[in-house]
Amino acid sequence: MNDTTTWAMPTPLRSDRSKLISFPVNALPPILREMTAAIAVSTSTDVAMAGTDILSAVSYCFSGIYRMSGKREHTEPLVIDSLTVAEPSSKKSPVISLVKKPYVKYVGEWNEKNKTDIFKYQAEQELMELQLAELRKKKDVTAEEIADMQTKISNLQASGFRRIVVDDITPESLVHELEQNGTLLMMSDEAGMLGNFSGRYSNNIPNLDLLLKSWNGETYISDRATRESIVLKKPYLSICLACQPYVFDSMINNSAFRGSGLIARLIYCFPTSNIGSRRYDTQSVPETIAENYKNLIYRLLDFKFSYHDTKELYLHFDGQAFKEFVDYYNNHIEKQLVTDMAFCKDWGGKYHGLILRLCGIIHCVKCALNGNDLVAVRVGIDTFCNAIEIANYYREQAIYAYSLGDVDIGTVKAERVLDKIRSKGIREIRQNDLYKLCRCTLFKNAQDFGETVDMLEEYNYIHRVKVEGANGNNKSGIMVFINPNI
């Protein structure tokens, strides 16, 4: 029965991701392209994983400084929020660690270099606040004197220890860190920390407003009875997260995440798995490539931290690129909202905005590498084509991601049984014995389990044969044969 010539390939239980296009690594600007490919080789992972992480991380370098203009009424900040979904042991952590390394190193060096000025500012602020407190105690003090001292305190050149990357953080701490830093990069291989914002510590009351507003730099006001209100005029948060499939399943079916629009703000990456064929003796990221990547990030961060104007700079298309963008929207994107993207219209409605964001990021990196003025040089057709290639990859990934949100509990149960079969290396087994292996996880009773086995047979993962006991010594039953092609 287990002769492979008698078995056809089983029908996938979920949408088949193997038919999705590959990540267009060549559409990335130089240095980012080389670093993406080198990380993929070193970690034996799909280039899509490193490419997605690098795009999200580098978007932080431009947040709060540049916006990409489609037309006067439509501009987008260069912020990319991403979620990579991969099974356990997919090396999500090593990939994120390599991408994140220069950001962590830069801020450590910056804080060390500026700590004297930081301590001086903190001491001056402390002394002036003590003087203000003493002034308030005087009987003959005037309102003008108090106002003058408050003005002096507010005019102090603010200086504090910088923060770039945040990991497991609560909504309240995120408000504080954005107040201190203006922009942040949320980077973690555990997207489960988003549970902090879905109500884990607030009686299941979601607190997603800041995540939503920091995607577009909208004003956020935090009011608490125990302290003064905090007003964040233009908060920006670039999000780069990874998770296991079960975490994503809970997110895509979470009404707070879905209804608020958070799911529609993310780009998705379901990388192709190399598990089972990876090697340990892979080539490390070449020192030259790692150094070029670090130097580029340092150059971008140097400019970011030296730019003190609150006014954002606008990037624009040249004539040809603008014409192509308008044509692509009118003749492709809008029509796809009722065809390809019909089941993810909330994501699809932001697709043209994603293209603008990618155009801005690619343009900024290219100009930084070539020493050009980012604002004076218009975004050209080559950059637009690069952005379209990358955006098309994420469009297919989003369609796939949303299809997973329609997976019912029956599919989940069938997948659990298949996982058990694979983990035990089972080729054939009595149905009762298979039930005993699986019943502690999802199944209420034998009938419930029987429905799942019916589904597996319908999809050609198994074949069942009724067998009689040999010489009356064994009970009759049902033998389950496993399709070797699983």
C-alpha positions in Angstrom: 0.0 0.0 0.0 2.9 2.4 0.7 4.4 2.0 -2.7 4.8 5.7 -3.8 3.7 4.8 -7.3 0.2 4.2 -6.0 -0.1 7.5 -4.2 -1.0 10.9 -5.7 0.2 14.2 -4.1 -2.2 15.3 -1.3 -4.3 18.4 -1.7 -2.9 21.2 0.5 -5.1 21.9 3.6 -4.3 25.6 3.3 -3.5 27.9 0.4 -0.2 26.7 -1.2 2.5 29.3 -0.6 5.0 27.5 -2.9 3.3 29.2 -5.8 4.1 32.6 -4.5 6.8 34.7 -6.2 10.3 34.9 -4.8 11.6 38.0 -3.0 13.2 40.3 -5.6 16.5 40.9 -3.8 18.0 42.6 -6.8 15.4 45.4 -6.5 17.1 46.5 -3.2 19.7 49.2 -3.4 23.4 48.2 -3.3 24.8 47.3 0.2 21.3 46.4 1.4 21.1 43.9 -1.4 24.5 42.4 -0.6 23.8 42.3 3.1 20.4 40.6 2.5 22.0 37.9 0.3 24.9 37.4 2.7 22.6 36.9 5.8 20.6 34.4 3.8 23.6 32.4 2.9 25.1 32.5 6.5 21.8 31.5 8.1 20.5 29.2 5.4 17.3 31.1 5.2 15.1 32.6 2.5 16.4 36.0 1.4 12.9 37.3 2.0 13.4 37.1 5.7 16.5 39.3 5.8 15.2 41.6 3.1 12.0 42.3 5.0 13.8 42.9 8.3 16.3 45.3 6.6 13.6 47.3 4.9 11.7 47.8 8.2 14.8 48.6 10.1 16.2 51.1 7.6 12.8 52.8 7.4 13.5 54.0 11.0 16.5 56.1 9.6 14.1 58.3 7.6 11.0 58.4 9.9 10.2 61.9 11.0 12.4 63.5 8.4 11.0 62.6 4.9 7.6 62.0 3.4 7.0 60.7 -0.1 4.5 62.7 -2.1 2.1 61.1 -4.6 0.1 64.3 -5.0 -0.6 67.4 -2.8 -3.3 65.6 -0.9 -1.5 62.3 -0.5 1.9 61.9 1.2 3.4 58.9 3.0 6.0 58.8 5.7 8.9 56.3 5.1 7.7 53.9 7.7 7.5 50.1 7.1 5.8 47.8 9.6 6.5 44.1 9.0 5.7 40.7 10.3 7.7 37.6 9.4 5.8 34.3 10.0 8.0 31.2 10.2 7.9 27.8 12.0 10.1 27.1 15.0 13.9 26.7 14.3 13.6 28.9 11.2 16.5 31.1 12.5 14.3 34.2 13.0 16.5 35.4 15.9 19.9 35.2 14.1 18.6 37.1 11.1 17.1 39.8 13.2 20.3 40.0 15.3 22.5 40.6 12.2 20.1 43.2 10.9 19.8 45.0 14.3 23.5 45.0 15.2 24.6 48.3 13.8 21.6 50.2 15.3 22.4 48.8 18.8 26.1 49.5 18.4 25.5 53.1 17.1 23.3 54.1 20.0 25.7 52.6 22.5 28.6 54.6 21.0 26.5 57.8 20.8 25.4 57.6 24.4 29.0 57.0 25.6 30.3 59.9 23.5 27.7 62.4 24.8 27.2 61.2 28.4 29.0 64.3 29.8 26.7 66.7 28.1 23.7 64.5 29.1 24.6 64.5 32.7 25.3 68.2 32.6 21.8 68.8 31.1 20.2 66.6 33.8 22.1 68.4 36.6 21.1 71.9 35.2 17.5 70.8 34.9 17.5 69.5 38.5 19.1 72.7 39.9 16.6 74.9 38.1 13.7 72.8 39.2 14.9 73.1 42.8 15.2 76.9 42.3 11.6 76.9 41.0 10.4 75.0 44.0 12.2 77.4 46.4 10.8 80.3 44.5 7.2 79.0 44.9 7.7 79.0 48.6 8.5 82.7 48.8 5.7 84.9 50.1 6.5 87.8 47.9 7.0 85.9 44.7 5.3 87.2 41.6 3.7 85.3 38.7 6.2 86.8 36.3 9.2 85.4 38.3 7.7 81.9 38.3 6.9 82.1 34.6 10.4 83.4 33.9 12.0 80.4 35.7 9.7 77.9 33.9 10.6 79.5 30.6 14.3 79.1 31.4 13.8 75.4 32.2 11.8 74.8 29.0 14.6 76.6 27.0 17.3 74.2 28.2 18.8 72.4 25.2 17.2 68.9 25.8 19.8 66.1 26.0 19.2 62.6 27.2 20.4 59.0 26.5 19.1 58.0 23.2 17.0 54.8 22.5 16.6 53.3 19.0 15.5 49.7 19.4 12.7 48.6 21.8 11.6 45.0 22.3 9.1 43.8 24.8 7.4 47.0 25.8 4.1 48.1 27.3 1.9 50.8 25.8 2.7 53.1 28.8 6.4 52.6 28.4 6.1 53.2 24.6 4.5 56.5 25.2 7.4 57.5 27.5 10.1 56.4 25.1 8.5 58.1 22.1 8.2 61.3 24.2 11.9 61.1 24.8 13.0 60.0 21.4 10.4 61.1 18.9 10.9 58.0 16.7 11.7 54.3 17.6 12.3 50.9 16.0 10.3 48.1 17.5 12.3 45.0 16.6 11.7 41.5 18.1 11.6 37.9 17.1 8.6 37.4 19.5 5.6 39.2 18.0 3.6 37.8 21.0 4.6 41.0 22.8 1.8 42.7 20.8 -0.4 41.0 23.4 0.7 43.9 25.6 -1.4 46.2 23.4 -4.4 43.9 22.9 -5.3 44.0 26.6 -3.0 41.5 28.3 -2.4 43.9 31.2 -5.5 46.0 31.0 -8.5 43.7 31.6 -8.6 42.7 28.0 -9.2 46.3 26.9 -7.1 46.9 23.7 -4.7 49.8 23.6 -3.7 50.0 20.0 -4.1 53.8 19.3 -0.4 54.6 19.5 0.6 51.7 17.3 -1.9 52.9 14.7 -1.0 56.6 14.9 2.7 56.1 14.8 2.4 54.4 11.4 1.6 57.8 9.9 2.8 60.3 12.4 -0.5 61.4 13.8 -0.8 63.4 17.0 -1.3 61.2 20.0 -2.5 62.5 23.4 -2.1 60.3 26.5 -4.4 61.4 29.4 -4.0 59.9 32.9 -5.5 61.0 36.1 -2.2 60.4 38.0 0.0 62.6 35.8 0.0 65.4 33.3 -1.1 64.7 29.8 1.5 63.8 27.3 1.2 65.1 23.7 3.2 63.4 21.0 2.9 65.6 17.9 4.5 63.3 15.3 5.3 59.9 16.8 6.8 57.4 14.4 7.4 53.7 15.1 8.9 51.3 12.6 7.9 47.8 13.5 9.9 44.7 12.6 8.6 41.5 14.2 8.7 37.8 13.7 6.5 35.0 15.0 5.5 31.4 14.8 2.4 30.5 12.7 0.2 29.9 15.8 0.9 33.5 16.9 -0.1 34.8 13.5 -3.3 32.6 13.5 -4.3 34.3 16.8 -3.5 37.8 15.4 -5.3 37.4 12.1 -8.4 36.2 13.9 -8.2 38.9 16.7 -11.1 41.3 16.2 -9.2 44.1 17.9 -6.2 43.8 15.6 -8.4 43.2 12.5 -11.0 45.8 13.2 -8.6 48.5 14.2 -6.7 48.3 10.9 -3.4 47.1 12.5 -3.4 44.0 10.4 -3.8 46.1 7.2 -0.8 48.3 8.2 1.7 45.3 8.2 3.6 43.9 5.3 3.9 40.1 5.6 6.7 37.6 4.9 6.1 33.8 4.9 9.6 32.7 4.0 10.3 29.4 2.2 11.6 26.9 4.8 15.0 25.2 4.3 14.6 23.1 7.4 15.9 19.6 6.8 18.4 20.6 4.1 20.5 23.3 5.9 24.3 23.0 6.6 26.2 24.2 9.5 29.4 25.1 7.6 27.9 28.0 5.7 29.9 31.1 4.8 29.7 33.8 7.4 28.7 37.3 6.4 31.9 38.7 4.7 33.6 41.4 6.8 33.6 43.9 3.9 29.8 43.5 3.4 29.1 43.8 7.1 31.3 46.9 7.4 29.7 48.5 4.4 26.3 47.8 5.9 27.3 49.3 9.3 28.8 52.4 7.7 25.7 53.0 5.6 23.5 52.7 8.7 25.8 55.0 10.7 25.7 57.6 7.9 21.9 57.6 7.8 21.7 57.8 11.6 24.2 60.6 11.8 22.0 62.7 9.5 18.8 61.7 11.4 20.2 62.8 14.7 21.7 66.0 13.4 18.4 67.1 11.8 16.6 69.2 14.4 13.9 70.9 12.2 10.4 69.8 13.1 9.3 70.2 9.5 9.4 67.1 7.4 11.0 67.2 3.9 9.0 66.1 0.9 10.2 63.8 -1.9 8.6 63.9 -5.3 8.5 61.8 -8.5 9.9 63.1 -11.8 7.5 63.4 -14.7 7.9 59.9 -16.1 7.7 58.1 -12.8 4.6 60.1 -11.7 2.9 59.2 -15.0 3.7 55.5 -14.5 2.5 55.6 -10.9 -0.9 57.2 -11.9 -1.2 54.7 -14.7 -0.4 51.8 -12.4 -3.0 52.9 -9.8 -5.8 53.6 -12.3 -5.3 50.5 -14.4 -4.1 47.9 -12.0 -4.4 48.7 -8.2 -7.9 49.9 -8.2 -9.2 47.0 -10.3 -7.4 44.5 -8.1 -9.4 45.6 -5.1 -12.4 43.8 -6.5 -10.4 40.8 -7.9 -7.1 39.6 -6.4 -7.4 41.7 -3.3 -11.1 41.3 -2.8 -10.6 39.5 0.5 -8.0 41.9 1.8 -9.5 45.2 0.8 -8.3 46.9 4.0 -4.7 46.0 3.1 -5.2 46.6 -0.6 -6.5 50.1 0.2 -3.0 51.0 1.5 -1.1 49.2 -1.3 -0.4 52.4 -3.3 0.8 54.0 -0.1 3.2 51.1 0.4 4.6 51.8 -3.1 5.2 55.4 -2.2 7.0 54.4 1.0 9.2 51.9 -0.8 10.0 54.5 -3.5 11.1 57.0 -0.8 13.2 54.5 1.1 15.0 53.2 -2.0 15.5 56.7 -3.2 17.0 57.9 0.1 19.4 54.9 0.2 20.5 55.4 -3.4 21.1 59.1 -2.9 23.1 58.5 0.4 25.3 56.0 -1.5 25.8 58.4 -4.4 26.2 61.6 -2.3 23.2 63.3 -3.9 20.8 65.7 -2.3 17.7 63.6 -1.5 15.2 66.4 -1.9 16.7 68.1 -5.0 16.9 64.8 -6.9 13.5 63.5 -8.0 12.4 59.9 -7.6 12.9 58.4 -11.0 11.5 55.5 -13.1 14.2 53.0 -12.0 13.4 53.5 -8.4 9.7 53.3 -9.1 10.2 49.9 -10.9 12.3 48.6 -8.0 9.5 49.6 -5.6 6.8 47.9 -7.8 8.8 44.7 -7.8 9.1 44.6 -4.0 5.5 45.8 -3.4 4.2 43.1 -5.7 5.9 40.5 -3.5 4.2 41.8 -0.4 0.9 42.0 -2.2 1.0 38.3 -2.9 2.2 37.6 0.7 -0.8 39.7 2.1 -3.3 37.8 0.0 -1.8 34.6 1.3 -1.8 35.9 4.9 -5.5 36.9 4.7 -6.4 33.5 3.3 -5.0 31.9 6.5 -7.6 34.0 8.4 -10.3 31.9 6.9 -8.9 28.6 8.1 -11.4 26.7 10.3 -10.8 24.6 13.3 -11.1 21.4 11.3 -8.0 22.3 9.3 -6.1 23.1 12.4 -7.0 19.6 13.9 -6.0 17.9 10.7 -2.6 19.7 10.8 -2.1 18.6 14.3 -2.7 15.0 13.4 -0.2 15.3 10.5 2.4 16.8 12.8 2.0 13.9 15.1 2.4 11.4 12.2 5.5 13.2 11.0 7.1 13.5 14.4 6.6 9.7 15.0 7.6 8.7 11.5 4.4 6.7 11.2 3.9 4.8 7.9 0.9 2.8 8.9 -1.1 2.5 12.2 -4.5 1.4 13.4 -7.0 4.2 13.7 -7.6 3.5 17.4 -3.9 3.8 18.1 -3.6 7.0 16.2 -6.5 8.4 18.2 -4.8 7.5 21.4 -1.7 9.5 20.3 -3.8 12.6 19.4 -6.8 12.7 21.8 -5.1 14.7 24.5 -4.7 17.7 22.3 -7.8 18.8 20.5 -10.4 16.1 20.2 -13.4 15.8 22.5 -14.2 12.2 21.6 -13.7 9.4 19.0 -16.4 10.8 16.7 -14.7 14.2 16.7 -11.4 12.5 15.8 -13.2 10.5 13.1 -14.3 13.6 11.3 -10.7 14.8 11.1 -9.5 11.5 9.8 -12.3 11.7 7.2 -10.9 15.0 6.1 -7.4 13.7 5.8 -8.6 10.8 3.6 -10.6 13.2 1.5 -7.5 15.3 0.9 -5.4 12.1 0.1 -3.1 12.3 3.1 -4.1 8.8 4.2 -6.0 5.7 3.0 -8.0 3.5 5.3 -8.6 -0.2 5.0 -10.8 -2.4 7.2 -8.8 -5.4 8.5 -9.9 -8.6 10.2 -8.2 -10.1 13.2 -5.6 -12.8 12.3 -6.8 -16.4 13.3 -9.2 -14.7 15.7 -6.4 -13.5 18.0 -6.6 -9.9 17.1 -9.7 -7.7 16.9 -10.8 -6.4 13.6 -10.3 -2.7 13.0 -9.3 0.1 10.6 -5.7 0.3 9.4 -4.5 3.8 8.4 -1.9 4.0 5.7 0.1 7.3 5.3 0.8 8.9 2.0 4.6 9.0 1.7 4.3 12.3 -0.2 3.4 14.2 2.9 
